[in-house]
Amino acid sequence: ALVAGMEYLLGPDYILSDMGARSPMSGMAAQGLHRDGGPFMPNPSRDVHAVLPLAAQSMIALSEFTAENGATRMVPRSHLRDCDPSSIPAEEEQLFIGDPGTVLIYDNRMIHGGGPNTAEKVRYSIQGFFCRSTNRPFCDHTRSIPRELVEEATPLMRRLWGFECQSAWEESARNFKIVEAPGAKPKFDYNRGIDEADR
């Protein structure tokens, strides 16, 4: 469901930008309302080829999400509004309530924030932030994931980690490099370097 949802929002070649968790402990105050991944960017008014969103967030509930344990507050349709998150009145917020295993996927421009945890237990969740393959991800998975894991990974995981669309780095003057992975088919052959005739 997560893969299908992200593909619908970001296209079939989207990549993983960052994976983490947010698990507020008992007594933790509410998180401020905010957008993920940068300032508001409006949808194009006329250019049908410029498709948004450029990134999307997912939240996977490992605990039940309730009003008492800090369920995420969301502002519906705020991904289409250029407004300051701090100016949003409380009556516009809605809570993401759900059982363990429930997945929330949303446009990274949507205004949201964790609620206060007034329950006696930690509220556990995992967050996966994804972006279009043309965007630079938050984490460079190609140089941080152990090679033995890369070699055992499925083609989908290698693509999500960015082995087919990573940015190259300059290893020496005019010599660009990318990390190769078994089965990955990079969009650009940076590893061949730049021939004298190309200069």
Salt bridges, closest charged atoms under 4 A:
ASP13 OD2 - LYS187 NZ 2.90
ASP36 OD1 - HIS34 NE2 3.35
ASP36 OD2 - HIS112 NE2 3.21
GLU92 OE1 - ARG81 NH1 2.84
GLU93 OE1 - ARG73 NE 3.04
ASP107 OD2 - ARG109 NH2 2.78
ASP140 OD2 - ARG143 NE 2.91
GLU151 OE2 - ARG147 NE 3.12
ASP195 OD2 - ARG192 NH1 3.46
GLU196 OE1 - ARG199 NE 3.86
ASP198 OD2 - ARG192 NH1 3.42
